[in-house]
Amino acid sequence: MIKLRLKRYGKKGEPSYRIIAINNLARRDGRPLEELGFYNPRTDEVRLDVPGIVKRLQQGAQPTDTVRHILQKANVFEQVSGKAST
């Protein structure tokens, strides 16, 4: 199963994360299938590849709870349901 999850990078005590699509059996910092965004919890900066995320969600990818919350704040799920009905 494909998951949308966070991949940690940055120096110790100053984490940043990339939102990636990855096989659910792979390790957290393993090689992703695709990088779909960026999240910095210290500054609350979020950059998303919305068309790529929508494509992965329509293919059946499952976001983790944290990624789901980030996507809900960016109203990505509304775009998924809107494109599915057209």
matplotlib code that plots the C-alpha trace (Angstrom):
import matplotlib.pyplot as plt

x = [0.0, 1.2, 1.3, 1.6, 3.9, 6.6, 10.3, 12.5, 15.5, 17.4, 19.9, 19.4, 16.8, 15.6, 13.5, 11.9, 9.9, 9.1, 5.7, 6.4, 4.6, 6.3, 5.5, 4.2, 6.8, 9.7, 11.6, 10.8, 13.7, 13.9, 13.8, 10.4, 8.4, 7.7, 8.2, 5.0, 5.6, 7.4, 6.5, 8.4, 6.8, 9.0, 7.7, 4.5, 5.6, 3.9, 4.5, 2.4, 2.4, -1.4, -1.9, 0.6, -1.1, -4.6, -3.3, -1.9, -5.0, -7.2, -4.9, -5.6, -2.7, -3.5, -2.1, -0.9, -2.8, -0.3, -0.2, -4.1, -4.2, -1.8, -3.8, -7.1, -5.7, -4.8, -8.3, -6.7, -9.5, -12.1, -10.2, -10.0, -13.8, -14.4, -12.3, -13.8, -17.4, -16.5]
y = [0.0, 3.5, 6.0, 9.7, 10.4, 12.7, 12.2, 14.0, 16.0, 19.0, 19.2, 18.0, 20.0, 21.8, 19.3, 19.9, 17.4, 16.5, 15.0, 11.9, 9.0, 5.7, 2.1, 1.5, -1.2, 1.1, 2.9, 6.4, 8.0, 5.5, 6.3, 7.8, 7.1, 10.8, 14.0, 15.9, 18.8, 20.4, 21.2, 23.2, 23.0, 25.7, 28.4, 26.6, 26.9, 24.5, 24.0, 21.4, 19.9, 19.8, 18.1, 15.4, 14.8, 14.7, 12.2, 9.9, 10.1, 9.2, 6.2, 5.0, 6.4, 6.7, 9.7, 9.4, 11.3, 14.2, 14.5, 14.3, 17.3, 19.3, 18.5, 19.4, 22.8, 23.3, 22.2, 19.5, 16.9, 19.3, 19.2, 15.4, 15.1, 17.8, 16.2, 12.7, 14.0, 15.7]
z = [0.0, -0.8, 2.1, 2.2, 5.2, 6.5, 5.9, 8.4, 7.5, 9.0, 11.8, 15.3, 17.2, 14.1, 12.1, 8.7, 6.8, 3.3, 2.4, 0.3, -1.3, -0.2, 0.2, 3.8, 4.5, 3.8, 6.5, 7.5, 5.7, 2.9, -0.8, -1.7, -4.8, -5.1, -3.1, -2.9, -0.5, 2.4, 6.0, 8.5, 12.0, 13.5, 11.1, 10.0, 6.4, 4.0, 0.3, -1.5, -5.0, -5.0, -8.4, -7.4, -4.1, -5.7, -8.2, -5.5, -3.3, -6.3, -6.9, -3.3, -1.3, 2.4, 4.4, 7.9, 10.6, 10.6, 6.8, 6.7, 9.1, 7.0, 3.8, 5.6, 6.5, 2.8, 1.6, -0.6, 0.1, -1.4, -4.6, -4.6, -4.2, -6.7, -9.4, -8.7, -9.4, -12.7]

ax = plt.figure().add_subplot(projection="3d")
ax.plot(x, y, z, "-o")
ax.set_aspect("equal")
plt.show()
